[in-house]
């Protein structure tokens, strides 16, 4: 009889303990507080002709935001071939100077950075003279700060011969 009472008490205690265990409350964010977007003047780029890629970081915070970096690469633009291989910058590795920097975005405002591409394997200014072959490419952008990261979905572009 004692064993049955002890077993019943232990079962009740285990059920009570399990009922009291809760997952930590993690706030859900439906939208990114900083949205990165890309805009182009055209989705057709011509080798040798300078075209501008506009990347805008828009903040929904009601206070100014300071994104912190341990280098000078604040917004990184990557161009990939149709197969998905990064071609700009070569191997997908930007050349960043290891100098701390900040990207400041005003309250509920935005910051736009401009990048120029001429169909070479690097963005301007460049010392490169290597043109990428004509074809389909995808332009994307990312923020990889030490205190925040996000990306802009890729846009499809066509690179045509001179």
C-alpha positions as CSV (number, residue, x, y, z in Angstrom):
1,X,0.0,0.0,0.0
2,X,2.8,2.4,0.9
3,X,4.5,1.7,-2.5
4,X,1.3,2.6,-4.3
5,X,0.9,5.8,-2.4
6,X,4.6,6.7,-3.0
7,X,4.3,5.9,-6.7
8,X,1.1,8.0,-7.0
9,X,2.8,10.9,-5.1
10,X,5.9,10.7,-7.4
11,X,3.7,10.6,-10.5
12,X,1.7,13.6,-9.3
13,X,5.0,15.5,-8.5
14,X,6.5,14.7,-11.9
15,X,3.3,15.8,-13.7
16,X,3.2,19.0,-11.6
17,X,6.9,19.7,-12.3
18,X,6.5,19.1,-16.0
19,X,3.5,21.4,-16.1
20,X,5.6,24.2,-14.5
21,X,8.4,24.0,-17.1
22,X,8.0,26.7,-19.7
23,X,10.0,27.7,-22.7
24,X,11.7,31.1,-22.4
25,X,9.7,33.9,-23.9
26,X,11.4,35.1,-27.1
27,X,9.9,38.1,-28.7
28,X,8.9,37.6,-32.3
29,X,9.8,40.1,-34.9
30,X,7.6,40.0,-38.0
31,X,9.8,42.3,-40.1
32,X,13.5,43.1,-40.1
33,X,14.0,46.4,-38.2
34,X,16.5,47.4,-40.9
35,X,15.6,46.5,-44.4
36,X,18.2,46.4,-47.2
37,X,17.0,46.9,-50.8
38,X,18.7,47.2,-54.2
39,X,17.6,49.3,-57.1
40,X,19.0,49.5,-60.6
41,X,18.4,51.9,-63.4
42,X,18.2,48.9,-65.8
43,X,18.4,45.2,-65.5
44,X,20.6,45.1,-68.6
45,X,24.2,46.0,-68.2
46,X,26.6,46.6,-71.1
47,X,30.3,45.6,-70.8
48,X,32.4,48.8,-70.5
49,X,29.4,51.1,-69.7
50,X,29.2,52.3,-66.1
51,X,25.8,51.4,-64.4
52,X,24.9,52.3,-60.8
53,X,23.7,49.8,-58.2
54,X,21.9,51.6,-55.4
55,X,21.7,49.8,-52.0
56,X,19.5,51.4,-49.4
57,X,19.4,50.5,-45.7
58,X,16.0,51.6,-44.2
59,X,15.5,51.6,-40.4
60,X,12.1,51.3,-38.7
61,X,13.6,52.2,-35.3
62,X,12.3,55.4,-33.7
63,X,15.9,56.2,-32.6
64,X,19.0,56.7,-34.7
65,X,20.9,53.4,-35.3
66,X,24.7,52.9,-35.3
67,X,25.8,49.7,-37.0
68,X,29.4,48.8,-35.8
69,X,32.0,47.1,-38.0
70,X,35.6,45.9,-37.4
71,X,36.4,46.9,-41.0
72,X,35.5,49.4,-43.7
73,X,33.1,47.1,-45.6
74,X,29.7,48.3,-44.4
75,X,27.5,47.2,-47.2
76,X,28.9,44.5,-49.4
77,X,27.6,43.9,-52.9
78,X,28.1,40.5,-54.5
79,X,27.4,39.5,-58.1
80,X,27.0,35.8,-58.8
81,X,26.9,33.9,-62.1
82,X,23.8,32.0,-63.2
83,X,25.3,28.9,-61.5
84,X,25.5,30.8,-58.2
85,X,29.3,31.2,-58.1
86,X,30.5,34.6,-56.8
87,X,32.2,36.6,-59.6
88,X,32.3,40.1,-58.1
89,X,34.3,40.5,-56.0
90,X,36.4,37.6,-57.2
91,X,35.7,34.5,-55.1
92,X,33.1,36.5,-53.2
93,X,35.7,38.0,-50.9
94,X,35.6,41.8,-50.6
95,X,38.8,43.6,-49.9
96,X,38.2,45.2,-46.5
97,X,40.6,47.4,-44.5
98,X,40.6,46.3,-40.9
99,X,39.7,49.7,-39.5
100,X,36.6,50.0,-37.2
101,X,33.8,51.9,-38.8
102,X,30.1,52.8,-38.2
103,X,27.1,53.1,-40.5
104,X,24.6,55.6,-38.9
105,X,21.0,55.4,-40.0
106,X,18.6,58.2,-38.8
107,X,15.5,57.4,-36.9
108,X,12.9,55.9,-39.2
109,X,15.2,56.9,-42.1
110,X,17.6,55.5,-44.6
111,X,21.1,55.5,-46.0
112,X,21.9,54.8,-49.6
113,X,25.3,53.7,-50.9
114,X,26.1,53.7,-54.6
115,X,28.2,51.0,-56.4
116,X,29.3,51.2,-60.0
117,X,29.7,48.2,-62.2
118,X,31.0,48.1,-65.8
119,X,30.9,44.3,-66.3
120,X,34.3,43.8,-64.9
121,X,35.2,41.3,-62.2
122,X,35.3,44.1,-59.7
123,X,33.2,47.2,-58.8
124,X,34.6,50.6,-59.5
125,X,37.1,52.0,-58.7
126,X,39.2,49.1,-59.9
127,X,42.5,48.2,-61.5
128,X,40.9,45.2,-63.2
129,X,40.5,44.9,-67.0
130,X,38.9,41.5,-66.9
131,X,35.4,41.6,-68.4
132,X,33.0,38.9,-67.3
133,X,31.3,37.0,-70.2
134,X,27.9,38.1,-71.3
135,X,25.1,36.3,-69.6
136,X,22.8,36.2,-66.6
137,X,24.0,37.4,-63.2
138,X,22.4,38.0,-59.8
139,X,23.2,41.1,-57.7
140,X,22.7,40.9,-53.9
141,X,23.8,43.0,-51.0
142,X,24.5,42.3,-47.3
143,X,25.2,44.1,-44.0
144,X,27.5,42.1,-41.7
145,X,28.0,44.4,-38.8
146,X,29.2,43.1,-35.4
147,X,25.8,44.1,-33.9
148,X,23.4,43.3,-36.8
149,X,23.3,41.5,-40.1
150,X,20.8,41.3,-43.0
151,X,20.7,41.0,-46.7
152,X,18.8,42.1,-49.8
153,X,17.4,39.4,-52.0
154,X,19.2,39.0,-55.4
155,X,18.1,40.8,-58.5
156,X,18.6,39.2,-61.9
157,X,20.5,41.2,-64.5
158,X,21.7,40.5,-68.0
159,X,25.3,41.5,-69.0
160,X,25.6,42.1,-72.8
161,X,28.6,42.5,-75.0
162,X,29.9,45.9,-75.9
